[in-house]
């Protein structure tokens, strides 16, 4: 059903989508974490998430918990890290992987105004060695407590909101990466959902 309020909301959201910002989830097994990350991606305006499941099975996502965001964020499934990264690089993305290692940069040292794909890994193992080593940069969120890491959905939220902060400061909202014709096509498609 098309109401003026819904049409205006869709127009605003589509025009805010950051097609030059992407998230990659590698073998995240908890469906609540996956749903929470999709909600955060939608909130920031990330239009698509790549999913690499070559170790874990893709979690069963409950319709209630994810319905609000899951239908508004595209899903790109990949069988291997290499397949995913080749596709991202073909589209001009720099790839940054979350990794607790001595050669990781601090999150706040990264430039998220560039075309960027953020890779987040499994709740227990983190990103795979392959995903970390093939990335352009490794990063970690600074921490000053006794625990070594954050829940992956929390880490995702902190990271993508740092991207939002940098992009908003640089005038990247509303987005300027698509033509008016491309935006109108997405708006028309969304009005049918």
C-alpha positions, 0 to 999 in steps of 0.5 A: 500500500502506497501512502505519502508518508511511506513514499517520503520515507523510502525516498529519503532512505534510498537517497541516503544509501551508501553504495560505496560502503559494504559489510562482509560476514565470515562464518558468523553462526549466531542468528541473533548476531546476524540479525543485529548486524543487518539492522545496524547496516540498514540504520547506517545506510549500507545497502548490501552485505556479503556472506561467506559461509565455508566453515559454518552453516548459514544460521536460520534467521527468524522472520520476526527478529530480522524482517524489518531490516533483512528485506531492505539489505541485499545479501550476496553469498560467496563460497570462498574468501577469494571469490568475495574479495575478487568481486569487491576489488572488481568494484573498487572496494578497499577491504579492511578486516577486523583482526586482533594482531600486532599489525592491525591499525586502530579503527580511528586511523582508517579512512571510511570516506573511501569505497570500503568493505568491512570484514567481520568474522566468527564469534569465537575464531574471528576472521580467518587467516586467509580473510585477514591476510588478503585484506588491504588493512587489518583493524581493531577497536581500541580496548582498555579492559580485561576482555580481549574482544567485543560481541561481533554485532557490537563491533560491527555497530561501532565500526559502521557508525565510525564510517557514518561519522566520517562520511557525514562530516565529509558531506556524503549523506545524502549519497551521491554515488548513483545517478537519479535514474538509478535511484528512481529505479530502486525507489520504484522497486522498494515501493512494491515491497 
